[in-house]
Amino acid sequence: MTDGEGIPLGLVLSEANRAEIKLAVATMEQVRVPRRQGRPRKRPRHLIADKAYDCDDFRAWLRRKGVIPLHPTRKNRTGRRKTWDEEYKERWHIERTFAWVGNFRLSCATSG
């Protein structure tokens, strides 16, 4: 999980065969959003994610914590579907951070 600029805020490492949604709550529990003054916030105001995080249990958990989920719904979801086109455009920040971490991991593996 990163902030709006791609700076990492929380990280959970796990084996590769775990679903991301299973690690989402553990990652959110580690988040500390820095502020100019005072203690860091324990949760963000919004969460921008991809369709893999469209799960009723996770959405309910976010709402209980006061976090607004801003991720698209899966095609098979029934009922009202809301799109987050403007907010979702900012997801490139996390993709850039994933690429940076992947490049760092590859450079460490080849140098040692």
Secondary structure as GFF3:
##gff-version 3
##sequence-region A 1 112
A	DSSP	alpha_helix	20	30	.	.	.	ID=ss1
A	DSSP	beta_strand	46	48	.	.	.	ID=ss2
A	DSSP	three_ten_helix	51	53	.	.	.	ID=ss3
A	DSSP	alpha_helix	56	65	.	.	.	ID=ss4
A	DSSP	beta_strand	68	70	.	.	.	ID=ss5
A	DSSP	alpha_helix	85	88	.	.	.	ID=ss6
A	DSSP	three_ten_helix	89	91	.	.	.	ID=ss7
A	DSSP	alpha_helix	92	111	.	.	.	ID=ss8
###
